[in-house]
Amino acid sequence: FESAVIAAAGDAFGVANWMGGEMAAALNRDQCTLKDAPITPVMLGDLVVLMNNGTISGRIAKTVFDAMWQGDGSAQEIVDLRGLTQISDSDALEKTVEEVLNQCPSQVAQYQAGQTKVLGFLVGQVMKMTEGKANPQKVNEILKRHLAD
């Protein structure tokens, strides 16, 4: 099973994470074997590919995995039907970041006073506004750039 997933995804490390994490937990929870699992190697491989190419975030991938396990379709079908594609467009993210910074002046002041841990809070606010769809790495970059000004 695992080698078939690796063949589909081309990412042994990513596959190992999913096999030892979500897949193992679902198999355990539902007391079934890989042979009986509702997710095929190709389906899991496709999910890993969508995560690796930035189409979805790791958090959204877990939601997609659960839907696949329930028989809702392939990873791409679920992403398309539910509008789960990760937001990586810099212009869209810039606007959301600016909104968050305007709504959180005290956290901006804290960050600029050297309390850099507040960055996590600000990233969380952007993620909340985008329903978890924002690309967290890009959000981090944009926030740091704005906060440095």
C-alpha positions as CSV (number, residue, x, y, z in Angstrom):
1,F,0.0,0.0,0.0
2,E,2.6,2.5,1.1
3,S,4.8,1.9,-2.0
4,A,1.8,2.4,-4.2
5,V,1.1,5.7,-2.5
6,I,4.7,6.8,-2.9
7,A,4.5,6.0,-6.6
8,A,1.4,8.1,-6.9
9,A,2.7,11.0,-4.8
10,G,6.4,10.9,-5.5
11,D,7.1,11.9,-1.8
12,A,8.2,9.2,0.5
13,F,8.5,11.5,3.5
14,G,5.0,13.0,3.0
15,V,3.5,9.6,2.5
16,A,5.1,8.3,5.7
17,N,3.7,11.1,7.7
18,W,0.2,10.4,6.4
19,M,0.5,6.6,6.8
20,G,1.7,7.0,10.4
21,G,-0.7,9.8,11.2
22,E,-4.1,10.2,9.8
23,M,-4.3,6.9,8.0
24,A,-3.2,4.9,11.0
25,A,-5.6,6.8,13.2
26,A,-8.6,6.2,10.9
27,L,-7.7,2.5,10.5
28,N,-7.5,2.1,14.2
29,R,-10.7,4.1,14.9
30,D,-12.7,2.1,12.4
31,Q,-10.9,-1.2,13.1
32,C,-10.2,-2.0,9.5
33,T,-7.1,-3.0,7.5
34,L,-5.4,-1.2,4.6
35,K,-7.1,-3.7,2.3
36,D,-10.6,-2.6,3.6
37,A,-9.8,1.1,3.8
38,P,-12.1,3.4,1.8
39,I,-9.0,5.4,0.6
40,T,-6.9,3.8,-2.1
41,P,-3.2,4.4,-2.6
42,V,-3.8,6.6,-5.6
43,M,-6.3,8.7,-3.6
44,L,-3.9,9.2,-0.7
45,G,-1.1,10.0,-3.2
46,D,-3.3,12.6,-4.9
47,L,-4.0,14.2,-1.5
48,V,-0.2,14.4,-0.7
49,V,0.4,16.0,-4.2
50,L,-2.3,18.6,-3.6
51,M,-0.7,19.5,-0.3
52,N,2.9,19.5,-1.6
53,N,2.0,21.7,-4.6
54,G,0.3,24.3,-2.4
55,T,-3.2,23.7,-3.6
56,I,-4.3,23.0,0.0
57,S,-2.7,23.5,3.4
58,G,-1.9,20.7,5.8
59,R,-4.9,21.7,8.0
60,I,-7.3,21.6,5.0
61,A,-5.7,18.3,3.9
62,K,-6.9,16.7,7.1
63,T,-10.5,17.9,6.4
64,V,-10.2,16.5,2.8
65,F,-8.8,13.2,4.2
66,D,-11.8,12.8,6.5
67,A,-14.2,13.5,3.6
68,M,-12.4,11.0,1.4
69,W,-12.6,8.4,4.2
70,Q,-16.4,9.1,4.4
71,G,-16.6,8.3,0.6
72,D,-17.2,11.9,-0.6
73,G,-14.9,11.5,-3.6
74,S,-11.3,12.1,-4.6
75,A,-9.2,14.8,-3.0
76,Q,-9.5,17.1,-6.0
77,E,-13.3,16.6,-6.2
78,I,-13.7,17.5,-2.6
79,V,-11.4,20.5,-2.8
80,D,-13.3,21.8,-5.9
81,L,-16.8,21.1,-4.5
82,R,-16.1,22.7,-1.1
83,G,-14.0,25.6,-2.4
84,L,-11.0,24.6,-0.3
85,T,-8.2,25.8,-2.5
86,Q,-5.5,27.6,-0.5
87,I,-5.2,31.3,-1.1
88,S,-1.7,32.1,-2.3
89,D,-2.5,35.2,-4.3
90,S,-0.4,38.0,-2.8
91,D,-2.8,40.8,-3.6
92,A,-5.7,39.0,-1.9
93,L,-3.5,38.2,1.1
94,E,-2.2,41.8,1.3
95,K,-5.7,43.1,1.7
96,T,-6.5,40.6,4.4
97,V,-3.3,41.3,6.3
98,E,-3.9,45.1,6.1
99,E,-7.4,44.5,7.5
100,V,-6.1,42.4,10.4
101,L,-3.3,45.0,11.2
102,N,-6.0,47.8,11.2
103,Q,-8.1,45.7,13.6
104,C,-5.3,44.8,16.0
105,P,-3.3,48.0,16.7
106,S,-2.3,46.9,20.2
107,Q,-0.7,43.6,18.8
108,V,1.0,45.6,16.1
109,A,2.5,47.9,18.8
110,Q,3.5,44.8,20.9
111,Y,5.3,43.3,17.9
112,Q,7.1,46.5,17.1
113,A,8.2,46.8,20.7
114,G,10.0,43.4,20.4
115,Q,7.3,41.0,21.4
116,T,7.6,38.9,18.3
117,K,5.5,36.0,19.6
118,V,2.4,38.1,18.8
119,L,3.1,37.3,15.1
120,G,1.4,33.9,15.7
121,F,-1.7,35.7,16.9
122,L,-1.8,37.9,13.8
123,V,-1.2,34.9,11.5
124,G,-4.1,33.2,13.3
125,Q,-6.4,36.2,12.7
126,V,-5.6,36.1,9.0
127,M,-6.3,32.4,8.9
128,K,-9.6,33.0,10.7
129,M,-10.7,35.6,8.2
130,T,-9.9,33.3,5.3
131,E,-11.4,30.3,7.0
132,G,-8.0,28.6,7.1
133,K,-7.5,28.9,3.4
134,A,-4.6,31.4,3.4
135,N,-1.1,30.1,2.7
136,P,0.5,30.5,6.1
137,Q,4.0,30.9,4.8
138,K,2.9,33.8,2.5
139,V,0.9,35.3,5.4
140,N,4.0,35.2,7.6
141,E,6.1,37.0,4.9
142,I,3.5,39.7,4.2
143,L,2.9,40.3,7.9
144,K,6.7,40.6,8.6
145,R,7.1,43.0,5.7
146,H,4.2,45.2,6.9
147,L,5.3,45.1,10.5
148,A,8.8,46.2,9.5
149,D,7.5,49.4,8.0
